[in-house]
């Protein structure tokens, strides 16, 4: 947590405008709290092996989408 506070302070010193992104920051904070809450209570329902598999698949899909968007924007076809 301390590292996040220091990073945020560093961004502010260099002029990052947190106010423009307050909705994203609040959504991320609420999602994090809810994820921790439900993860602690219902985490035992999903095996470690299944969780890791689903997590890897989701991360791979997000990476592929970002790569595709980057390639399409570089080639002039726009983003998805």
Sine and cosine of phi, psi and omega as CSV:
sin_phi,cos_phi,sin_psi,cos_psi,sin_omega,cos_omega
0.00,0.00,-0.62,0.78,-0.02,-1.00
-0.90,0.44,-0.60,0.80,0.02,-1.00
-0.89,0.46,-0.66,0.75,0.02,-1.00
-0.90,0.44,-0.65,0.76,0.03,-1.00
-0.90,0.44,-0.69,0.72,0.02,-1.00
-0.91,0.42,-0.66,0.75,0.05,-1.00
-0.89,0.45,-0.70,0.72,0.01,-1.00
-0.88,0.47,-0.66,0.75,0.06,-1.00
-0.88,0.47,-0.65,0.76,0.04,-1.00
-0.90,0.44,-0.68,0.73,0.05,-1.00
-0.88,0.48,-0.68,0.74,-0.01,-1.00
-0.90,0.44,-0.64,0.77,0.02,-1.00
-0.87,0.49,-0.60,0.80,-0.02,-1.00
-1.00,0.03,0.15,0.99,0.17,-0.99
0.99,-0.10,0.22,0.97,0.03,-1.00
-0.93,0.37,0.73,-0.68,-0.04,-1.00
-1.00,-0.08,1.00,-0.09,-0.01,-1.00
-0.92,0.39,-0.48,0.87,-0.06,-1.00
-0.88,0.48,-0.54,0.84,-0.01,-1.00
-0.93,0.36,-0.32,0.95,-0.07,-1.00
-0.88,-0.47,0.39,0.92,-0.10,-1.00
-0.88,0.48,-0.57,0.82,-0.01,-1.00
-0.92,0.39,-0.66,0.75,0.03,-1.00
-0.91,0.42,-0.65,0.76,-0.01,-1.00
-0.91,0.41,-0.70,0.71,0.00,-1.00
-0.91,0.41,-0.67,0.74,0.03,-1.00
-0.88,0.48,-0.69,0.72,0.02,-1.00
-0.89,0.46,-0.65,0.76,0.00,-1.00
-0.92,0.40,-0.71,0.70,0.00,-1.00
-0.90,0.43,-0.69,0.72,0.01,-1.00
-0.88,0.47,-0.62,0.79,0.02,-1.00
-0.91,0.41,-0.70,0.71,0.00,-1.00
-0.91,0.42,-0.70,0.72,0.01,-1.00
-0.91,0.42,-0.65,0.76,0.02,-1.00
-0.88,0.47,-0.66,0.75,0.05,-1.00
-0.91,0.41,-0.68,0.73,-0.02,-1.00
-0.87,0.49,-0.80,0.60,-0.04,-1.00
-0.95,0.30,-0.52,0.86,0.04,-1.00
-0.91,0.42,-0.62,0.78,0.02,-1.00
-0.93,0.36,-0.56,0.83,-0.08,-1.00
-1.00,0.03,-0.51,0.86,-0.10,-1.00
-0.87,-0.50,0.09,1.00,-0.03,-1.00
-0.88,0.47,-0.48,0.88,-0.03,-1.00
-0.94,0.35,-0.26,0.97,-0.01,-1.00
-0.97,0.26,-0.35,0.94,-0.04,-1.00
-0.90,-0.43,0.77,-0.64,0.01,-1.00
-0.94,0.33,0.41,-0.91,0.03,-1.00
-0.86,0.51,-0.65,0.76,-0.02,-1.00
-0.89,0.45,-0.72,0.70,0.01,-1.00
-0.91,0.41,-0.67,0.74,0.02,-1.00
-0.86,0.52,-0.74,0.68,-0.01,-1.00
-0.88,0.47,-0.64,0.77,0.01,-1.00
-0.90,0.44,-0.76,0.64,-0.01,-1.00
-0.89,0.45,-0.65,0.76,0.02,-1.00
-0.88,0.48,-0.72,0.69,0.01,-1.00
-0.88,0.47,-0.65,0.76,0.01,-1.00
-0.90,0.43,-0.72,0.70,0.00,-1.00
-0.89,0.45,-0.69,0.72,0.02,-1.00
-0.90,0.44,-0.65,0.76,0.03,-1.00
-0.90,0.44,-0.68,0.73,0.02,-1.00
-0.89,0.45,-0.66,0.75,0.04,-1.00
-0.90,0.43,-0.67,0.74,0.02,-1.00
-0.89,0.45,-0.67,0.75,0.03,-1.00
-0.90,0.43,-0.65,0.76,0.02,-1.00
-0.90,0.44,-0.70,0.71,0.02,-1.00
-0.89,0.45,-0.66,0.76,0.03,-1.00
-0.89,0.45,-0.71,0.70,0.01,-1.00
-0.88,0.47,-0.70,0.72,0.04,-1.00
-0.87,0.49,-0.66,0.75,0.02,-1.00
-0.90,0.43,-0.71,0.71,0.00,-1.00
-0.90,0.43,-0.70,0.72,0.00,-1.00
-0.90,0.44,-0.63,0.78,0.01,-1.00
-0.94,0.33,-0.54,0.84,0.05,-1.00
-0.95,0.32,-0.51,0.86,-0.02,-1.00
-1.00,0.00,-0.06,1.00,0.06,-1.00
1.00,0.02,0.13,0.99,0.00,-1.00
-1.00,0.04,-0.02,1.00,0.00,-1.00
0.99,0.11,0.01,-1.00,-0.02,-1.00
-0.97,-0.23,0.33,-0.95,0.02,-1.00
-0.99,0.16,0.00,0.00,0.00,0.00
